[in-house]
Amino acid sequence: MRRVALSLAWFGGVSVFLSANAALITVTTTNNVSPATGETSLAQALAKIADGDEIRFNIPGPGPHYIATPPEGYPQIKKNNVTIDGYSQPGSAPNTNPILAPNNAKIRIFLDSRGGGRTVLDYDGYGTSESAILGVVGGTNFTVRGVGFLGRLIVDTTDADPALYCVSFAAKATEGRVSGCWMGVDADGKTVAGANAGVTGFRFREGADAFLSDNIVVGVPARSTNAAADFNVIVGMKIPVIVEGANLRITGNFIGVLPSGTNDYNLALADLPNEGGIQVGRHGGGTLIGTDGDGVNDENERNIFAGVIPRTIEKFKANGYSHVIEFYGGGPRTNVVIAGNYFGVGIDGQTRFTNGVPLVSGQTATTRIGSDFDAKSDAVEGNLIFNNYPSSLITADVLVRDFLDGLGQDALVSLRGNKLVNNFVPPVSPLRNNGAFMTNYYAKALLDPDQGIAPVLATNSTATRLIGTVPVADTNIFPATIVDVYLPDAEGLASRVPELPGGFIQGTAYLASYVEGSGMDLNPKPGEFEFDISKLNLAVGTGVTVTANFSQEPAGTHNAVTLTSLFSGVVQLSKPTQVTPPTRPRLVVARDGNNLTITWDGSGFTLQSAADVTGPWTKETTTTNSFKTSIGPGTKFYRLTSQ
């Protein structure tokens, strides 16, 4: 008799009602070929699942238990709301450490395809030369947790020896979740047995219709009640995650990084093919890689990425790759967020991995890399991006000349609050298309890109006053220009290539943000700024660099559409000059019918007006110390500033 269970479950942010006949099926043996009477194998369990069933484990002995995949593979998972829970096995335990600590999960159930067992995926989007350990075919809301996957990376795939994937979503399978698993690494946390991919999901075509693997979660689902238990370790994969679909969520994973968190497994160094960390195809809109910034689990939604060796190095031409994250195959690709991740560096923020490629490729629409500074988890959202290491390998002659690979002319990329170390300058090489790309890329935001596309810091900036200019934006489209201040990366400044003789200028430590033309700007002229930075307590001689961020929404808006400029040249802050502040003026405001008169005494003051108290502020034309205007509808604010 099947157990009756009516409940509401939460899978990756999607609520589903379980079947009224949902059952618990317990696997009691590792023997898939000839289980004894009274025993239940995993193959048997998968053969009889129905909608809403959950597969658990109770195999005798301390484990870990290695369940060899049957030669012909497991039955395909075609039912909905199915769960496989490896943490139900006695002696197993989910990870309890935060993401910036070693993964201490005790995996006791390993699905072992090192001997060649696999399920061939003869469906559109896949083919007879592709296979999976677990194939989810059309089933929705599938969850696997607490399971280890061991396999083989097949270099030359054929129908006789197909590519092997750990978990695959095929033929309309959506809403899947892979959490708390170890893929490609054994129970000792050191022995690697990877495969061609960890998690896959490819487009399925049926007649004129195309179906994507939408809403897949790899790692921590939104608002998880136990984020640490949801962390995955995915190692030894040619492609750790490749999914074609919208709203892909990849959070809380070690990708190419062993459970220690400070050791990566670089396939190219092992003479095996590698294709980066994540590939997102066909659609890609709504992709989240890292923290979502909702204030829940943000610190534990980071991903830790191993390094990637570029193909420009002759020795690694066959096994190197071009970038860490890839978007391919067209599609809208809007609202992409890459935040809070560690690239090319371990969980301690110091241990470097061999890395020398652009961060991401194929950006054609809105992408946020870093923080949106909406006052929620701002510091957590900044990525750590360490590149071009070691210098003995990533020499100037093999250096990849882009930060973003294949950036689209119409893309809007926000790059704020990150720690950048020795990357090629964002966004791309200044020589791309003979320099025309840069001008055209920023032209969509600026009134006159020929007047400059990067902010410029004045050499008379001091430890208390930051002075400079920014390109003037088209305020009809980008009403806010936000200036982010950073300490520069010394390692990048020491790097040299012909097109960047001054080194790779980028920010390694975010300090503060100021809005040009707002109340915090002491210079009212559009495109010029003077900010009081005394609260930063910077020493005389400190070098700083800034970016201008042209935003379609006011500063502090969550996920605002923003275009980030190049970094400015570095200036060293000088000693503040002693200036006697002007005496506070006596201000008189008088009304005569529908007319308003503002007068003041003293000298050295400018009258400004704005429709909002936060600005932007515009200088008014005044007669000596007097200003007259008629009173109209709406609200208007006025202020006096010292010149």
Secondary structure, DSSP 8 states (H G I E B T S, - for coil): -------EEEETTEEEE--TT--EEEE--S-SSS--TT---HHHHHHT--TT-EEEE--SSSS-EEEE--TT----B-SSS-EEEGGGSTT-B---S-TTS----B--EEEE-TT---EEE-STTSEEEEEEEEEEES--S-EEES-EEE----SS--SSS-EEEEEEEETT--S-EEES-EESB-TTS--B---SEEEEE--EEETTEEE---S-EEE--TT-S-GGGG-EEE-S-SEEEEEESSS-EEESEEESB-TTSS-B--TTTTT-----SEEEES--TT-EEE---SSSSGGGG--EE----BTTSGGGTTT-BS-SEEEES-S---SEEEES-EESB-TTS--B--B-S-SEE---SEEEEE---SSSSHHHH--EEE-SB-TTTS-TTT---BSEET--TT-EEEEES-EEES---SSB-TTGGGGHHHHHHHHTTBS-GGG-SS-EE-TT-BSSEEEEE---B-TTT--EEEEEEEEE-HHHHT--BTTBTT----EEEEEEEEETTSTTBS--STTEEEEE-GGG---TT-EEEEEEEEESS-TT-TT--EEE------EE-B------------EEEEEETTEEEEEE-SSSEEEEEESSTT---EE---BTTEEEEE--SS--EEEEEE-
